[in-house]
Amino acid sequence: MTTLPQAKLPVVVITGFLGSGKTTLLNGLLREWPASAVLINEFGTTPVDQQLIEQQGIPLMTLSGGCLCCQVRGALAPVLKNIRMAWGKPGAPKFERVCIETSGVASPEPVLDTLLRDSWLARHYRLDAIIAAVAAPSGESQLDRFAEAQAQVAWADRIIITQSDLARSDAIKRLEDRLDALAPLTPRLQALHGRIDPAALQFAATGPRKVPEGVDGPDHGFRSVSIHLPQPLPWSILQRHLEALLAQYPELVRIKGVVHLPDQFEPVAIHGAGSRLFPPVPLAARSMDDARGRLVFITSGSAQTIADELMATLGRVAHPDKPLSH
């Protein structure tokens, strides 16, 4: 009988709109992380992106024929369970992390939902970070035109500006201003020819780390609480409760999410940190929106007290998930 590793394997999600350089960025990361399993989601029925992966001999899987937020959404959990159960079996490769490259037209929300809400996956994986690649020459236009591009930026833990050598300085400045509005708290880096130092990403405040077989890594003390809002809430109510939580709990280091308000058709992005809650930023409506709000709270130290407070303040309209360790 195969014994699963005790440590939670980190998951890094690489998202970004069509042509943003996700695969180039992934190749750069895999040069530094050769012991990785890779899952690529392609929108087309004939997958080709796996042929662009330079690293050989790694576990490589594809989900094609749709994006993770629609046709193949339900396939993600079984794939992650299967590769985890195979870990350590004779002939099966051992890996230290999973990198998921989403389709260019997909939102990261279904991946986040899957990892945080599936109890089996939550015991065996941790979401280290969502990285959004944004192409300097086309990013501003894509953010203006496509709701999916806006959602990718809104959910990102790190934004990587790619292809900056192909854009004018004024275009990069306009893109930076646009990103300031959509994701004011999200750190941004520029990738030079798709290369970036993984150490500079500082994933999920815990950082990527080697996972020794059968030994759990150090507890960095950060936790996440995921909240789903089944129906729209007035901004005045959300603002009051979120600002109260930020003021009451200094260990609440980050709030981010996408929610729906009853007085407008478009969803809005929410960001908060320290004692500051930023005004909501409208996002373009998407055809696959399920009208459910999603908020993620990142805390330093125990999340249980904050989870209890969230249940008390939003319990009538929200369904809190079990707090997940990172």
C-alpha positions as CSV (number, residue, x, y, z in Angstrom):
1,M,0.0,0.0,0.0
2,T,1.4,3.4,-1.0
3,T,1.8,6.0,1.7
4,L,0.9,9.5,0.6
5,P,3.4,12.2,1.6
6,Q,2.3,14.0,4.8
7,A,3.0,17.5,3.4
8,K,0.5,19.3,1.3
9,L,1.8,19.6,-2.2
10,P,1.8,23.2,-3.4
11,V,-0.2,24.2,-6.5
12,V,0.7,27.1,-8.7
13,V,-1.9,28.3,-11.1
14,I,-0.7,30.2,-14.2
15,T,-3.4,32.2,-15.9
16,G,-3.5,35.0,-18.5
17,F,-5.4,35.9,-21.6
18,L,-4.7,34.5,-25.0
19,G,-1.2,35.3,-26.3
20,S,0.0,36.6,-22.9
21,G,3.0,34.2,-22.8
22,K,1.8,31.7,-20.2
23,T,3.6,28.8,-21.7
24,T,6.8,30.7,-22.0
25,L,6.5,31.8,-18.4
26,L,5.8,28.2,-17.4
27,N,8.9,26.9,-19.2
28,G,11.0,29.5,-17.3
29,L,9.6,28.3,-14.0
30,L,10.1,24.6,-14.9
31,R,13.8,25.2,-15.5
32,E,14.0,26.1,-11.8
33,W,11.4,23.6,-10.7
34,P,12.2,20.4,-12.6
35,A,10.4,18.2,-10.0
36,S,6.9,19.5,-11.0
37,A,3.8,17.9,-12.4
38,V,2.1,20.0,-15.1
39,L,-1.6,20.2,-16.0
40,I,-2.4,22.2,-19.1
41,N,-6.0,23.2,-20.0
42,E,-6.6,24.0,-23.6
43,F,-9.8,25.4,-25.1
44,G,-9.4,23.6,-28.4
45,T,-10.3,20.0,-29.0
46,T,-6.8,19.2,-30.3
47,P,-4.2,20.0,-27.6
48,V,-0.9,21.4,-28.8
49,D,0.5,23.3,-25.8
50,Q,2.0,20.2,-24.2
51,Q,4.3,20.1,-27.2
52,L,5.7,23.5,-26.2
53,I,6.8,22.4,-22.8
54,E,10.6,22.2,-22.9
55,Q,11.1,20.1,-19.7
56,Q,11.2,16.4,-20.5
57,G,10.4,13.5,-18.2
58,I,7.9,15.4,-16.0
59,P,4.3,14.2,-15.3
60,L,2.3,16.1,-18.0
61,M,-1.5,16.1,-18.4
62,T,-3.9,18.0,-20.6
63,L,-7.6,18.9,-20.3
64,S,-8.8,19.9,-23.7
65,G,-12.1,20.5,-25.4
66,G,-13.1,23.4,-23.2
67,C,-11.9,25.6,-20.4
68,L,-11.8,24.9,-16.7
69,C,-14.7,27.3,-16.0
70,C,-17.1,25.5,-18.3
71,Q,-16.9,22.1,-20.2
72,V,-14.0,20.5,-18.4
73,R,-14.6,22.0,-14.9
74,G,-15.5,18.7,-13.3
75,A,-12.4,17.0,-14.6
76,L,-9.9,18.9,-12.5
77,A,-10.6,17.2,-9.1
78,P,-10.4,13.6,-10.5
79,V,-7.1,14.4,-12.2
80,L,-5.6,15.9,-9.1
81,K,-6.8,13.0,-7.0
82,N,-5.4,10.4,-9.4
83,I,-1.9,11.9,-9.7
84,R,-1.8,12.3,-5.9
85,M,-2.8,8.7,-5.3
86,A,-0.2,7.5,-7.8
87,W,2.5,9.5,-6.0
88,G,5.3,7.1,-4.9
89,K,4.0,4.0,-6.6
90,P,6.6,1.9,-8.5
91,G,7.4,3.6,-11.7
92,A,5.4,6.7,-10.9
93,P,7.3,9.9,-10.6
94,K,7.4,11.8,-7.4
95,F,6.9,15.6,-7.7
96,E,7.2,18.5,-5.4
97,R,4.5,20.8,-6.8
98,V,1.7,21.0,-9.4
99,C,1.7,23.7,-12.0
100,I,-1.7,24.3,-13.7
101,E,-1.7,26.4,-16.9
102,T,-5.3,27.5,-17.6
103,S,-6.9,28.2,-20.9
104,G,-6.5,31.8,-22.0
105,V,-10.3,32.3,-21.9
106,A,-10.7,30.7,-18.4
107,S,-11.1,32.4,-15.0
108,P,-9.1,31.0,-12.1
109,E,-12.3,30.8,-9.9
110,P,-13.1,27.1,-10.6
111,V,-9.5,26.1,-9.7
112,L,-9.8,28.0,-6.4
113,D,-13.2,26.5,-5.7
114,T,-11.9,23.0,-6.4
115,L,-8.9,23.3,-4.2
116,L,-10.6,25.0,-1.3
117,R,-14.0,23.2,-1.2
118,D,-13.0,19.6,-2.0
119,S,-12.1,18.2,1.4
120,W,-9.9,15.4,0.1
121,L,-7.9,17.9,-2.1
122,A,-7.7,20.3,0.8
123,R,-6.0,17.7,2.9
124,H,-3.4,16.9,0.2
125,Y,-2.8,20.1,-1.7
126,R,-2.4,23.8,-0.9
127,L,-2.9,26.7,-3.3
128,D,0.4,28.6,-3.3
129,A,-0.5,31.3,-5.8
130,I,-2.4,32.4,-8.8
131,I,0.0,34.1,-11.3
132,A,-1.6,36.2,-14.1
133,A,0.5,36.9,-17.2
134,V,-0.4,40.2,-18.9
135,A,1.2,41.1,-22.2
136,A,2.4,44.7,-22.3
137,P,1.5,45.3,-26.0
138,S,-2.1,44.0,-25.8
139,G,-2.9,43.9,-22.1
140,E,-4.7,47.2,-21.9
141,S,-7.0,46.4,-24.8
142,Q,-7.7,42.9,-23.5
143,L,-8.7,44.2,-20.1
144,D,-11.0,46.7,-21.8
145,R,-12.6,44.1,-24.1
146,F,-12.7,40.8,-22.2
147,A,-14.3,40.0,-18.8
148,E,-12.1,36.9,-18.5
149,A,-8.9,39.0,-18.7
150,Q,-10.3,41.2,-15.9
151,A,-11.2,38.2,-13.7
152,Q,-7.7,36.8,-14.2
153,V,-6.1,40.0,-12.9
154,A,-8.6,40.4,-10.1
155,W,-7.8,36.9,-8.6
156,A,-4.0,37.0,-9.1
157,D,-1.6,36.9,-6.2
158,R,1.2,38.1,-8.6
159,I,0.9,39.8,-11.9
160,I,3.7,39.2,-14.5
161,I,3.9,41.8,-17.3
162,T,5.3,40.0,-20.3
163,Q,6.6,41.2,-23.7
164,S,7.5,44.6,-22.4
165,D,10.3,44.8,-24.9
166,L,7.6,44.9,-27.6
167,A,5.6,47.8,-26.1
168,R,6.1,51.5,-26.0
169,S,6.8,53.1,-22.6
170,D,3.5,55.0,-22.8
171,A,1.6,51.8,-23.5
172,I,3.2,50.2,-20.4
173,K,2.3,53.2,-18.3
174,R,-1.4,53.0,-19.4
175,L,-1.4,49.3,-18.6
176,E,0.1,49.9,-15.2
177,D,-2.6,52.5,-14.5
178,R,-5.2,50.0,-15.5
179,L,-3.8,47.4,-13.2
180,D,-3.6,49.9,-10.4
181,A,-7.4,50.2,-10.6
182,L,-8.2,46.5,-11.0
183,A,-5.8,45.1,-8.5
184,P,-4.3,47.8,-6.4
185,L,-2.6,45.5,-3.8
186,T,-1.3,42.8,-6.2
187,P,2.5,42.9,-6.6
188,R,3.7,43.2,-10.2
189,L,6.9,42.0,-11.9
190,Q,8.2,42.1,-15.4
191,A,9.5,39.0,-17.1
192,L,12.5,39.4,-19.4
193,H,12.0,37.0,-22.4
194,G,9.6,34.9,-20.2
195,R,12.2,34.4,-17.5
196,I,11.7,35.4,-13.9
197,D,13.3,34.4,-10.6
198,P,10.8,32.2,-8.8
199,A,12.2,33.4,-5.5
200,A,10.9,36.9,-6.4
201,L,7.3,35.7,-6.5
202,Q,7.1,35.0,-2.7
203,F,4.1,32.8,-3.2
204,A,1.1,33.1,-0.9
205,A,3.4,34.6,1.8
206,T,4.8,31.1,2.4
207,G,7.1,30.7,-0.5
208,P,7.7,27.6,-2.6
209,R,9.6,25.0,-0.7
210,K,10.9,21.5,-1.2
211,V,8.6,18.8,0.2
212,P,10.7,15.9,1.6
213,E,9.1,12.5,1.4
214,G,7.0,11.7,4.4
215,V,8.0,14.9,6.3
216,D,5.8,17.9,6.5
217,G,7.5,21.2,5.9
218,P,7.6,24.2,8.3
219,D,4.4,25.9,9.3
220,H,4.7,29.5,8.1
221,G,1.6,30.4,10.0
222,F,-0.6,31.6,7.1
223,R,-4.1,30.4,6.7
224,S,-6.9,31.0,4.2
225,V,-10.7,31.2,4.7
226,S,-12.9,30.9,1.6
227,I,-16.4,32.4,1.7
228,H,-19.1,31.9,-0.9
229,L,-22.0,34.4,-1.0
230,P,-25.0,32.6,-2.6
231,Q,-26.8,35.9,-3.3
232,P,-25.9,39.5,-4.0
233,L,-25.3,41.8,-1.0
234,P,-25.5,45.6,-0.9
235,W,-22.0,47.1,-0.8
236,S,-22.9,49.1,2.3
237,I,-23.4,45.8,4.2
238,L,-20.2,44.2,2.8
239,Q,-18.2,47.3,3.4
240,R,-19.2,47.6,7.0
241,H,-18.4,44.0,7.9
242,L,-15.2,43.8,5.9
243,E,-13.9,47.1,7.4
244,A,-14.8,45.9,10.9
245,L,-12.8,42.7,10.3
246,L,-9.8,44.5,9.1
247,A,-9.9,46.9,12.1
248,Q,-10.5,44.1,14.6
249,Y,-7.9,41.5,13.3
250,P,-4.5,42.8,12.5
251,E,-3.6,39.2,11.5
252,L,-6.0,39.5,8.6
253,V,-3.4,40.4,6.0
254,R,-5.4,40.2,2.8
255,I,-8.9,40.2,1.4
256,K,-9.6,39.6,-2.2
257,G,-12.6,38.4,-4.2
258,V,-15.3,38.9,-6.8
259,V,-18.8,39.6,-5.6
260,H,-22.2,40.6,-7.0
261,L,-24.1,43.7,-5.8
262,P,-27.9,43.9,-6.1
263,D,-27.9,47.3,-7.8
264,Q,-25.7,46.5,-10.8
265,F,-25.4,43.8,-13.4
266,E,-21.6,43.6,-13.5
267,P,-19.7,41.8,-10.7
268,V,-17.0,43.8,-8.8
269,A,-13.5,43.0,-7.6
270,I,-12.8,43.5,-3.9
271,H,-9.4,44.1,-2.4
272,G,-8.3,44.9,1.2
273,A,-5.2,44.8,3.4
274,G,-4.1,46.2,6.7
275,S,-6.8,48.6,7.7
276,R,-7.7,49.7,4.2
277,L,-10.6,48.4,2.1
278,F,-10.4,49.6,-1.5
279,P,-13.6,50.7,-3.4
280,P,-15.1,47.9,-5.5
281,V,-14.0,47.9,-9.1
282,P,-16.6,46.9,-11.7
283,L,-15.7,43.9,-13.9
284,A,-17.3,43.1,-17.2
285,A,-20.1,40.5,-16.9
286,R,-19.3,37.0,-18.2
287,S,-21.8,34.5,-19.7
288,M,-20.6,31.8,-17.3
289,D,-21.1,33.8,-14.1
290,D,-23.1,31.9,-11.5
291,A,-24.0,35.0,-9.5
292,R,-22.2,33.6,-6.5
293,G,-19.8,35.9,-4.7
294,R,-16.4,34.5,-3.7
295,L,-14.1,36.1,-1.0
296,V,-10.8,34.8,0.2
297,F,-9.3,35.9,3.5
298,I,-5.6,35.3,4.2
299,T,-4.5,35.5,7.8
300,S,-1.2,35.2,9.7
301,G,-1.8,32.8,12.6
302,S,-4.9,30.9,13.4
303,A,-7.9,31.5,11.1
304,Q,-10.5,29.9,13.4
305,T,-11.4,33.1,15.3
306,I,-11.8,35.1,12.1
307,A,-13.8,32.2,10.6
308,D,-16.1,32.3,13.6
309,E,-16.5,36.1,13.2
310,L,-17.3,35.7,9.5
311,M,-20.0,33.1,10.3
312,A,-21.5,35.5,12.9
313,T,-21.5,38.5,10.6
314,L,-22.4,37.0,7.2
315,G,-23.8,33.7,8.3
316,R,-27.3,34.5,7.3
317,V,-26.3,35.0,3.6
318,A,-22.9,33.2,3.2
319,H,-21.7,29.7,3.6
320,P,-18.1,29.7,5.0
321,D,-15.8,26.8,4.0
322,K,-13.6,25.1,6.5
323,P,-10.4,27.1,7.0
324,L,-7.5,25.6,5.0
325,S,-3.9,25.6,6.1
326,H,-1.2,26.7,3.6
